[in-house]
Amino acid sequence: TCLFNSHIPHGNASLLLRRVKVQDKGRYKCYTSTRKALQSEIMCISANSVTMEMTDEMVTCSSHNIYPIPQVTWATEPTAAQGAIENSTIKTTDHKGLFTVESTLRILGNISNRTYFCSFTSADKTQVWTASRKNQGDITQEEGHALSIPCIAPHSLQNFSLTWTFTLSSDPTVILRYDSRTRHTFNLWEGQAELDQDLLLLGDGSLLLHKPDSEEHSGTYTCILSGLQSRHIVQTKVNITVASIKTAESKMSKKKSQLNKRELSERRVDKARVKFEENKRK
Protein backbone atom coordinates (compact mmCIF):
# COMPACT_ATOMS: atom_id res chain seq x y z
CA THR A 1 0.00 0.00 0.00
CA CYS A 2 1.01 3.62 -0.45
CA LEU A 3 -0.26 7.19 -0.44
CA PHE A 4 0.20 9.86 -3.09
CA ASN A 5 2.22 12.11 -0.79
CA SER A 6 2.59 14.96 -3.27
CA HIS A 7 -1.20 15.07 -3.72
CA ILE A 8 -2.12 15.17 -0.02
CA PRO A 9 -1.72 18.98 0.31
CA HIS A 10 -4.21 19.32 -2.54
CA GLY A 11 -6.82 17.19 -0.79
CA ASN A 12 -6.07 13.79 -2.37
CA ALA A 13 -5.39 11.23 0.36
CA SER A 14 -6.23 8.18 -1.77
CA LEU A 15 -4.77 4.83 -0.76
CA LEU A 16 -3.19 2.66 -3.46
CA LEU A 17 -3.52 -1.11 -2.99
CA ARG A 18 -1.34 -3.28 -5.19
CA ARG A 19 -2.13 -6.87 -6.19
CA VAL A 20 -5.53 -6.85 -4.49
CA LYS A 21 -7.10 -10.14 -3.42
CA VAL A 22 -10.56 -11.13 -2.26
CA GLN A 23 -9.22 -11.03 1.31
CA ASP A 24 -8.73 -7.25 0.90
CA LYS A 25 -12.47 -6.64 0.62
CA GLY A 26 -14.18 -4.50 3.20
CA ARG A 27 -14.70 -0.89 4.26
CA TYR A 28 -11.75 1.50 4.36
CA LYS A 29 -12.00 4.68 6.42
CA CYS A 30 -10.00 7.82 5.79
CA TYR A 31 -9.81 10.44 8.59
CA THR A 32 -8.83 13.99 7.65
CA SER A 33 -8.08 16.93 9.93
CA THR A 34 -11.81 17.64 10.01
CA ARG A 35 -12.33 14.04 11.16
CA LYS A 36 -14.84 13.46 8.41
CA ALA A 37 -14.95 9.76 7.63
CA LEU A 38 -14.98 8.55 4.04
CA GLN A 39 -15.84 4.95 3.19
CA SER A 40 -15.37 2.95 0.01
CA GLU A 41 -15.71 -0.67 -1.09
CA ILE A 42 -13.25 -2.40 -3.38
CA MET A 43 -14.29 -3.95 -6.66
CA CYS A 44 -11.54 -5.94 -8.38
CA ILE A 45 -12.10 -5.62 -12.11
CA SER A 46 -9.57 -4.56 -14.73
CA ALA A 47 -10.22 -1.98 -17.44
CA ASN A 48 -11.37 -3.37 -20.78
CA SER A 49 -12.01 -6.74 -19.14
CA VAL A 50 -15.54 -6.99 -20.55
CA THR A 51 -15.54 -8.82 -23.89
CA MET A 52 -18.31 -9.34 -26.43
CA GLU A 53 -18.69 -12.04 -29.09
CA MET A 54 -21.39 -12.23 -31.75
CA THR A 55 -22.80 -14.94 -34.01
CA ASP A 56 -25.71 -14.82 -36.45
CA GLU A 57 -28.11 -15.76 -33.64
CA MET A 58 -26.56 -14.78 -30.30
CA VAL A 59 -24.42 -12.08 -28.69
CA THR A 60 -22.41 -12.95 -25.56
CA CYS A 61 -20.85 -10.61 -23.00
CA SER A 62 -18.41 -11.91 -20.40
CA SER A 63 -15.83 -10.98 -17.77
CA HIS A 64 -13.44 -13.03 -15.64
CA ASN A 65 -11.74 -12.73 -12.24
CA ILE A 66 -13.96 -10.02 -10.76
CA TYR A 67 -15.28 -9.31 -7.28
CA PRO A 68 -17.91 -8.70 -6.04
CA ILE A 69 -20.58 -9.73 -8.55
CA PRO A 70 -21.46 -6.78 -10.81
CA GLN A 71 -24.88 -5.96 -12.23
CA VAL A 72 -25.23 -6.79 -15.94
CA THR A 73 -27.48 -4.72 -18.19
CA TRP A 74 -28.18 -4.80 -21.94
CA ALA A 75 -29.28 -2.12 -24.40
CA THR A 76 -29.53 -1.65 -28.16
CA GLU A 77 -29.38 1.23 -30.62
CA PRO A 78 -31.96 1.78 -32.05
CA THR A 79 -33.81 0.98 -28.83
CA ALA A 80 -35.64 -2.35 -28.85
CA ALA A 81 -39.30 -2.68 -27.91
CA GLN A 82 -40.02 -3.02 -24.21
CA GLY A 83 -39.66 -6.64 -23.10
CA ALA A 84 -37.79 -7.66 -26.27
CA ILE A 85 -34.42 -7.87 -24.50
CA GLU A 86 -34.31 -11.12 -22.53
CA ASN A 87 -30.85 -12.23 -21.48
CA SER A 88 -29.52 -15.29 -19.70
CA THR A 89 -26.71 -14.63 -17.19
CA ILE A 90 -24.51 -17.31 -15.60
CA LYS A 91 -22.23 -16.55 -12.62
CA THR A 92 -19.53 -18.96 -11.43
CA THR A 93 -16.76 -18.67 -8.84
CA ASP A 94 -13.25 -20.14 -8.62
CA HIS A 95 -11.20 -21.36 -5.62
CA LYS A 96 -10.01 -17.79 -4.95
CA GLY A 97 -13.55 -16.51 -4.66
CA LEU A 98 -13.35 -14.55 -7.92
CA PHE A 99 -16.31 -14.59 -10.28
CA THR A 100 -16.78 -15.24 -13.99
CA VAL A 101 -19.93 -13.68 -15.40
CA GLU A 102 -21.33 -14.60 -18.83
CA SER A 103 -24.50 -13.07 -20.21
CA THR A 104 -26.16 -14.09 -23.49
CA LEU A 105 -28.78 -12.30 -25.58
CA ARG A 106 -30.61 -13.47 -28.70
CA ILE A 107 -30.13 -11.31 -31.80
CA LEU A 108 -33.20 -9.17 -32.52
CA GLY A 109 -34.20 -9.32 -36.20
CA ASN A 110 -31.53 -8.55 -38.82
CA ILE A 111 -28.07 -8.65 -37.24
CA SER A 112 -26.93 -5.47 -39.03
CA ASN A 113 -29.87 -3.35 -37.85
CA ARG A 114 -28.66 -2.73 -34.28
CA THR A 115 -25.66 -1.97 -32.09
CA TYR A 116 -25.62 -4.09 -28.90
CA PHE A 117 -24.40 -2.70 -25.56
CA CYS A 118 -23.47 -4.73 -22.49
CA SER A 119 -22.59 -2.95 -19.22
CA PHE A 120 -21.09 -4.28 -15.98
CA THR A 121 -21.86 -1.98 -13.03
CA SER A 122 -19.97 -2.26 -9.73
CA ALA A 123 -21.86 -3.17 -6.57
CA ASP A 124 -21.60 0.40 -5.27
CA LYS A 125 -22.73 1.72 -8.70
CA THR A 126 -19.72 4.04 -9.00
CA GLN A 127 -17.99 2.22 -11.86
CA VAL A 128 -19.31 1.04 -15.24
CA TRP A 129 -17.50 -1.03 -17.86
CA THR A 130 -19.15 -1.24 -21.27
CA ALA A 131 -18.65 -3.38 -24.37
CA SER A 132 -20.56 -2.74 -27.58
CA ARG A 133 -20.62 -4.31 -31.01
CA LYS A 134 -22.17 -3.81 -34.43
CA ASN A 135 -21.95 -6.18 -37.40
CA GLN A 136 -22.65 -3.95 -40.38
CA GLY A 137 -24.25 -5.01 -43.63
CA ASP A 138 -21.92 -6.17 -46.40
CA ILE A 139 -20.37 -3.49 -48.62
CA THR A 140 -19.83 -4.06 -52.35
CA GLN A 141 -17.63 -1.63 -54.27
CA GLU A 142 -16.11 -1.58 -57.75
CA GLU A 143 -12.31 -1.70 -57.67
CA GLY A 144 -10.36 1.45 -58.39
CA HIS A 145 -12.91 3.72 -56.66
CA ALA A 146 -12.34 5.16 -53.16
CA LEU A 147 -14.26 3.39 -50.39
CA SER A 148 -14.97 4.49 -46.80
CA ILE A 149 -15.65 1.72 -44.25
CA PRO A 150 -17.63 3.28 -41.35
CA CYS A 151 -16.55 3.04 -37.71
CA ILE A 152 -18.11 5.61 -35.38
CA ALA A 153 -17.94 5.53 -31.58
CA PRO A 154 -21.41 5.31 -29.94
CA HIS A 155 -20.34 7.93 -27.36
CA SER A 156 -17.54 10.43 -26.85
CA LEU A 157 -14.13 8.96 -26.07
CA GLN A 158 -11.03 10.45 -24.46
CA ASN A 159 -7.60 8.83 -24.39
CA PHE A 160 -8.67 6.06 -26.73
CA SER A 161 -6.91 3.69 -29.10
CA LEU A 162 -8.12 2.55 -32.51
CA THR A 163 -7.18 -0.70 -34.25
CA TRP A 164 -8.22 -1.87 -37.73
CA THR A 165 -7.71 -5.53 -38.70
CA PHE A 166 -8.22 -7.30 -42.02
CA THR A 167 -9.13 -10.99 -42.38
CA LEU A 168 -9.16 -12.82 -45.69
CA SER A 169 -9.10 -16.52 -44.83
CA SER A 170 -6.75 -17.05 -41.89
CA ASP A 171 -5.89 -15.02 -38.77
CA PRO A 172 -6.61 -11.28 -38.76
CA THR A 173 -3.81 -8.88 -39.73
CA VAL A 174 -3.44 -5.53 -37.98
CA ILE A 175 -3.36 -2.99 -40.81
CA LEU A 176 -3.66 0.24 -38.81
CA ARG A 177 -3.32 1.50 -35.22
CA TYR A 178 -3.87 4.94 -33.72
CA ASP A 179 -3.34 6.26 -30.16
CA SER A 180 -5.11 9.51 -29.30
CA ARG A 181 -2.73 10.25 -26.41
CA THR A 182 0.45 10.18 -28.50
CA ARG A 183 -1.21 10.91 -31.89
CA HIS A 184 0.98 8.08 -33.19
CA THR A 185 -0.25 6.08 -36.19
CA PHE A 186 0.98 2.71 -37.44
CA ASN A 187 -0.16 2.03 -41.01
CA LEU A 188 0.72 -1.26 -42.69
CA TRP A 189 -1.21 -0.17 -45.80
CA GLU A 190 0.54 3.18 -46.19
CA GLY A 191 -0.59 4.79 -49.45
CA GLN A 192 -3.55 2.40 -49.74
CA ALA A 193 -5.57 3.29 -46.62
CA GLU A 194 -5.79 6.17 -44.17
CA LEU A 195 -7.81 7.82 -41.39
CA ASP A 196 -9.18 11.36 -41.26
CA GLN A 197 -7.25 12.92 -38.35
CA ASP A 198 -9.84 15.67 -37.79
CA LEU A 199 -12.77 13.24 -37.68
CA LEU A 200 -10.84 10.92 -35.35
CA LEU A 201 -11.02 13.47 -32.53
CA LEU A 202 -14.82 13.46 -32.99
CA GLY A 203 -14.99 9.68 -32.57
CA ASP A 204 -15.09 8.81 -36.29
CA GLY A 205 -12.47 6.15 -37.04
CA SER A 206 -13.74 5.25 -40.52
CA LEU A 207 -11.14 3.69 -42.83
CA LEU A 208 -10.63 5.16 -46.30
CA LEU A 209 -9.36 2.81 -49.04
CA HIS A 210 -8.01 4.85 -51.95
CA LYS A 211 -8.00 2.38 -54.86
CA PRO A 212 -9.17 -0.99 -53.54
CA ASP A 213 -8.27 -4.10 -55.54
CA SER A 214 -10.62 -7.06 -55.93
CA GLU A 215 -7.97 -9.60 -54.95
CA GLU A 216 -6.09 -7.71 -52.23
CA HIS A 217 -8.85 -5.85 -50.40
CA SER A 218 -11.90 -8.15 -50.37
CA GLY A 219 -12.44 -9.61 -46.90
CA THR A 220 -13.59 -8.81 -43.35
CA TYR A 221 -12.62 -5.52 -41.70
CA THR A 222 -12.82 -5.09 -37.92
CA CYS A 223 -12.58 -1.75 -36.13
CA ILE A 224 -11.85 -1.71 -32.37
CA LEU A 225 -12.22 1.53 -30.39
CA SER A 226 -10.92 1.13 -26.82
CA GLY A 227 -11.33 3.67 -24.02
CA LEU A 228 -10.49 3.46 -20.32
CA GLN A 229 -13.63 1.49 -19.42
CA SER A 230 -15.21 0.85 -22.80
CA ARG A 231 -14.63 -1.17 -25.93
CA HIS A 232 -16.57 -0.78 -29.20
CA ILE A 233 -16.25 -3.18 -32.15
CA VAL A 234 -17.57 -2.75 -35.69
CA GLN A 235 -17.22 -5.59 -38.21
CA THR A 236 -17.81 -5.22 -41.95
CA LYS A 237 -17.51 -7.65 -44.85
CA VAL A 238 -16.26 -5.94 -48.02
CA ASN A 239 -16.47 -7.31 -51.55
CA ILE A 240 -14.46 -5.47 -54.19
CA THR A 241 -15.70 -6.31 -57.69
CA VAL A 242 -13.76 -6.21 -60.96
CA ALA A 243 -14.02 -2.81 -62.65
CA SER A 244 -16.77 -2.53 -65.27
CA ILE A 245 -14.27 -1.05 -67.76
CA LYS A 246 -12.17 -4.16 -67.51
CA THR A 247 -15.28 -6.28 -67.84
CA ALA A 248 -16.35 -4.35 -70.92
CA GLU A 249 -12.86 -4.59 -72.42
CA SER A 250 -12.85 -8.31 -71.72
CA LYS A 251 -16.22 -8.70 -73.42
CA MET A 252 -15.08 -6.60 -76.42
CA SER A 253 -11.87 -8.60 -76.66
CA LYS A 254 -13.82 -11.86 -76.54
CA LYS A 255 -16.30 -10.60 -79.15
CA LYS A 256 -13.46 -9.40 -81.37
CA SER A 257 -11.78 -12.77 -81.04
CA GLN A 258 -15.01 -14.52 -82.02
CA LEU A 259 -15.42 -12.20 -85.04
CA ASN A 260 -11.82 -12.85 -86.12
CA LYS A 261 -12.38 -16.58 -85.89
CA ARG A 262 -15.60 -16.27 -87.91
CA GLU A 263 -13.91 -14.11 -90.58
CA LEU A 264 -11.01 -16.54 -90.77
CA SER A 265 -13.42 -19.44 -91.15
CA GLU A 266 -15.36 -17.61 -93.88
CA ARG A 267 -12.14 -16.82 -95.75
CA ARG A 268 -11.12 -20.46 -95.65
CA VAL A 269 -14.51 -21.48 -97.01
CA ASP A 270 -14.21 -18.91 -99.80
CA LYS A 271 -10.73 -20.12 -100.71
CA ALA A 272 -11.92 -23.70 -100.77
CA ARG A 273 -14.81 -22.76 -103.10
CA VAL A 274 -12.47 -20.90 -105.45
CA LYS A 275 -10.08 -23.81 -105.55
CA PHE A 276 -12.97 -26.22 -106.16
CA GLU A 277 -14.24 -24.14 -109.08
CA GLU A 278 -10.73 -23.95 -110.59
CA ASN A 279 -10.28 -27.72 -110.39
CA LYS A 280 -13.73 -28.20 -111.89
CA ARG A 281 -12.81 -26.09 -114.98
CA LYS A 282 -9.66 -28.07 -115.52
C-alpha positions as CSV (number, residue, x, y, z in Angstrom):
1,T,0.0,0.0,0.0
2,C,1.0,3.6,-0.5
3,L,-0.3,7.2,-0.4
4,F,0.2,9.9,-3.1
5,N,2.2,12.1,-0.8
6,S,2.6,15.0,-3.3
7,H,-1.2,15.1,-3.7
8,I,-2.1,15.2,0.0
9,P,-1.7,19.0,0.3
10,H,-4.2,19.3,-2.5
11,G,-6.8,17.2,-0.8
12,N,-6.1,13.8,-2.4
13,A,-5.4,11.2,0.4
14,S,-6.2,8.2,-1.8
15,L,-4.8,4.8,-0.8
16,L,-3.2,2.7,-3.5
17,L,-3.5,-1.1,-3.0
18,R,-1.3,-3.3,-5.2
19,R,-2.1,-6.9,-6.2
20,V,-5.5,-6.8,-4.5
21,K,-7.1,-10.1,-3.4
22,V,-10.6,-11.1,-2.3
23,Q,-9.2,-11.0,1.3
24,D,-8.7,-7.3,0.9
25,K,-12.5,-6.6,0.6
26,G,-14.2,-4.5,3.2
27,R,-14.7,-0.9,4.3
28,Y,-11.7,1.5,4.4
29,K,-12.0,4.7,6.4
30,C,-10.0,7.8,5.8
31,Y,-9.8,10.4,8.6
32,T,-8.8,14.0,7.6
33,S,-8.1,16.9,9.9
34,T,-11.8,17.6,10.0
35,R,-12.3,14.0,11.2
36,K,-14.8,13.5,8.4
37,A,-14.9,9.8,7.6
38,L,-15.0,8.6,4.0
39,Q,-15.8,5.0,3.2
40,S,-15.4,2.9,0.0
41,E,-15.7,-0.7,-1.1
42,I,-13.2,-2.4,-3.4
43,M,-14.3,-4.0,-6.7
44,C,-11.5,-5.9,-8.4
45,I,-12.1,-5.6,-12.1
46,S,-9.6,-4.6,-14.7
47,A,-10.2,-2.0,-17.4
48,N,-11.4,-3.4,-20.8
49,S,-12.0,-6.7,-19.1
50,V,-15.5,-7.0,-20.6
51,T,-15.5,-8.8,-23.9
52,M,-18.3,-9.3,-26.4
53,E,-18.7,-12.0,-29.1
54,M,-21.4,-12.2,-31.8
55,T,-22.8,-14.9,-34.0
56,D,-25.7,-14.8,-36.4
57,E,-28.1,-15.8,-33.6
58,M,-26.6,-14.8,-30.3
59,V,-24.4,-12.1,-28.7
60,T,-22.4,-12.9,-25.6
61,C,-20.8,-10.6,-23.0
62,S,-18.4,-11.9,-20.4
63,S,-15.8,-11.0,-17.8
64,H,-13.4,-13.0,-15.6
65,N,-11.7,-12.7,-12.2
66,I,-14.0,-10.0,-10.8
67,Y,-15.3,-9.3,-7.3
68,P,-17.9,-8.7,-6.0
69,I,-20.6,-9.7,-8.6
70,P,-21.5,-6.8,-10.8
71,Q,-24.9,-6.0,-12.2
72,V,-25.2,-6.8,-15.9
73,T,-27.5,-4.7,-18.2
74,W,-28.2,-4.8,-21.9
75,A,-29.3,-2.1,-24.4
76,T,-29.5,-1.7,-28.2
77,E,-29.4,1.2,-30.6
78,P,-32.0,1.8,-32.1
79,T,-33.8,1.0,-28.8
80,A,-35.6,-2.4,-28.9
81,A,-39.3,-2.7,-27.9
82,Q,-40.0,-3.0,-24.2
83,G,-39.7,-6.6,-23.1
84,A,-37.8,-7.7,-26.3
85,I,-34.4,-7.9,-24.5
86,E,-34.3,-11.1,-22.5
87,N,-30.8,-12.2,-21.5
88,S,-29.5,-15.3,-19.7
89,T,-26.7,-14.6,-17.2
90,I,-24.5,-17.3,-15.6
91,K,-22.2,-16.5,-12.6
92,T,-19.5,-19.0,-11.4
93,T,-16.8,-18.7,-8.8
94,D,-13.3,-20.1,-8.6
95,H,-11.2,-21.4,-5.6
96,K,-10.0,-17.8,-5.0
97,G,-13.6,-16.5,-4.7
98,L,-13.3,-14.6,-7.9
99,F,-16.3,-14.6,-10.3
100,T,-16.8,-15.2,-14.0
101,V,-19.9,-13.7,-15.4
102,E,-21.3,-14.6,-18.8
103,S,-24.5,-13.1,-20.2
104,T,-26.2,-14.1,-23.5
105,L,-28.8,-12.3,-25.6
106,R,-30.6,-13.5,-28.7
107,I,-30.1,-11.3,-31.8
108,L,-33.2,-9.2,-32.5
109,G,-34.2,-9.3,-36.2
110,N,-31.5,-8.5,-38.8
111,I,-28.1,-8.7,-37.2
112,S,-26.9,-5.5,-39.0
113,N,-29.9,-3.4,-37.8
114,R,-28.7,-2.7,-34.3
115,T,-25.7,-2.0,-32.1
116,Y,-25.6,-4.1,-28.9
117,F,-24.4,-2.7,-25.6
118,C,-23.5,-4.7,-22.5
119,S,-22.6,-3.0,-19.2
120,F,-21.1,-4.3,-16.0
121,T,-21.9,-2.0,-13.0
122,S,-20.0,-2.3,-9.7
123,A,-21.9,-3.2,-6.6
124,D,-21.6,0.4,-5.3
125,K,-22.7,1.7,-8.7
126,T,-19.7,4.0,-9.0
127,Q,-18.0,2.2,-11.9
128,V,-19.3,1.0,-15.2
129,W,-17.5,-1.0,-17.9
130,T,-19.1,-1.2,-21.3
131,A,-18.6,-3.4,-24.4
132,S,-20.6,-2.7,-27.6
133,R,-20.6,-4.3,-31.0
134,K,-22.2,-3.8,-34.4
135,N,-22.0,-6.2,-37.4
136,Q,-22.6,-4.0,-40.4
137,G,-24.3,-5.0,-43.6
138,D,-21.9,-6.2,-46.4
139,I,-20.4,-3.5,-48.6
140,T,-19.8,-4.1,-52.3
141,Q,-17.6,-1.6,-54.3
142,E,-16.1,-1.6,-57.7
143,E,-12.3,-1.7,-57.7
144,G,-10.4,1.5,-58.4
145,H,-12.9,3.7,-56.7
146,A,-12.3,5.2,-53.2
147,L,-14.3,3.4,-50.4
148,S,-15.0,4.5,-46.8
149,I,-15.7,1.7,-44.2
150,P,-17.6,3.3,-41.3
151,C,-16.5,3.0,-37.7
152,I,-18.1,5.6,-35.4
153,A,-17.9,5.5,-31.6
154,P,-21.4,5.3,-29.9
155,H,-20.3,7.9,-27.4
156,S,-17.5,10.4,-26.8
157,L,-14.1,9.0,-26.1
158,Q,-11.0,10.4,-24.5
159,N,-7.6,8.8,-24.4
160,F,-8.7,6.1,-26.7
161,S,-6.9,3.7,-29.1
162,L,-8.1,2.6,-32.5
163,T,-7.2,-0.7,-34.2
164,W,-8.2,-1.9,-37.7
165,T,-7.7,-5.5,-38.7
166,F,-8.2,-7.3,-42.0
167,T,-9.1,-11.0,-42.4
168,L,-9.2,-12.8,-45.7
169,S,-9.1,-16.5,-44.8
170,S,-6.7,-17.1,-41.9
171,D,-5.9,-15.0,-38.8
172,P,-6.6,-11.3,-38.8
173,T,-3.8,-8.9,-39.7
174,V,-3.4,-5.5,-38.0
175,I,-3.4,-3.0,-40.8
176,L,-3.7,0.2,-38.8
177,R,-3.3,1.5,-35.2
178,Y,-3.9,4.9,-33.7
179,D,-3.3,6.3,-30.2
180,S,-5.1,9.5,-29.3
181,R,-2.7,10.2,-26.4
182,T,0.4,10.2,-28.5
183,R,-1.2,10.9,-31.9
184,H,1.0,8.1,-33.2
185,T,-0.3,6.1,-36.2
186,F,1.0,2.7,-37.4
187,N,-0.2,2.0,-41.0
188,L,0.7,-1.3,-42.7
189,W,-1.2,-0.2,-45.8
190,E,0.5,3.2,-46.2
191,G,-0.6,4.8,-49.4
192,Q,-3.6,2.4,-49.7
193,A,-5.6,3.3,-46.6
194,E,-5.8,6.2,-44.2
195,L,-7.8,7.8,-41.4
196,D,-9.2,11.4,-41.3
197,Q,-7.3,12.9,-38.4
198,D,-9.8,15.7,-37.8
199,L,-12.8,13.2,-37.7
200,L,-10.8,10.9,-35.3
201,L,-11.0,13.5,-32.5
202,L,-14.8,13.5,-33.0
203,G,-15.0,9.7,-32.6
204,D,-15.1,8.8,-36.3
205,G,-12.5,6.2,-37.0
206,S,-13.7,5.3,-40.5
207,L,-11.1,3.7,-42.8
208,L,-10.6,5.2,-46.3
209,L,-9.4,2.8,-49.0
210,H,-8.0,4.9,-52.0
211,K,-8.0,2.4,-54.9
212,P,-9.2,-1.0,-53.5
213,D,-8.3,-4.1,-55.5
214,S,-10.6,-7.1,-55.9
215,E,-8.0,-9.6,-54.9
216,E,-6.1,-7.7,-52.2
217,H,-8.9,-5.8,-50.4
218,S,-11.9,-8.1,-50.4
219,G,-12.4,-9.6,-46.9
220,T,-13.6,-8.8,-43.4
221,Y,-12.6,-5.5,-41.7
222,T,-12.8,-5.1,-37.9
223,C,-12.6,-1.7,-36.1
224,I,-11.8,-1.7,-32.4
225,L,-12.2,1.5,-30.4
226,S,-10.9,1.1,-26.8
227,G,-11.3,3.7,-24.0
228,L,-10.5,3.5,-20.3
229,Q,-13.6,1.5,-19.4
230,S,-15.2,0.9,-22.8
231,R,-14.6,-1.2,-25.9
232,H,-16.6,-0.8,-29.2
233,I,-16.2,-3.2,-32.1
234,V,-17.6,-2.8,-35.7
235,Q,-17.2,-5.6,-38.2
236,T,-17.8,-5.2,-41.9
237,K,-17.5,-7.7,-44.9
238,V,-16.3,-5.9,-48.0
239,N,-16.5,-7.3,-51.5
240,I,-14.5,-5.5,-54.2
241,T,-15.7,-6.3,-57.7
242,V,-13.8,-6.2,-61.0
243,A,-14.0,-2.8,-62.7
244,S,-16.8,-2.5,-65.3
245,I,-14.3,-1.0,-67.8
246,K,-12.2,-4.2,-67.5
247,T,-15.3,-6.3,-67.8
248,A,-16.3,-4.3,-70.9
249,E,-12.9,-4.6,-72.4
250,S,-12.8,-8.3,-71.7
251,K,-16.2,-8.7,-73.4
252,M,-15.1,-6.6,-76.4
253,S,-11.9,-8.6,-76.7
254,K,-13.8,-11.9,-76.5
255,K,-16.3,-10.6,-79.1
256,K,-13.5,-9.4,-81.4
257,S,-11.8,-12.8,-81.0
258,Q,-15.0,-14.5,-82.0
259,L,-15.4,-12.2,-85.0
260,N,-11.8,-12.8,-86.1
261,K,-12.4,-16.6,-85.9
262,R,-15.6,-16.3,-87.9
263,E,-13.9,-14.1,-90.6
264,L,-11.0,-16.5,-90.8
265,S,-13.4,-19.4,-91.1
266,E,-15.4,-17.6,-93.9
267,R,-12.1,-16.8,-95.7
268,R,-11.1,-20.5,-95.7
269,V,-14.5,-21.5,-97.0
270,D,-14.2,-18.9,-99.8
271,K,-10.7,-20.1,-100.7
272,A,-11.9,-23.7,-100.8
273,R,-14.8,-22.8,-103.1
274,V,-12.5,-20.9,-105.5
275,K,-10.1,-23.8,-105.6
276,F,-13.0,-26.2,-106.2
277,E,-14.2,-24.1,-109.1
278,E,-10.7,-24.0,-110.6
279,N,-10.3,-27.7,-110.4
280,K,-13.7,-28.2,-111.9
281,R,-12.8,-26.1,-115.0
282,K,-9.7,-28.1,-115.5
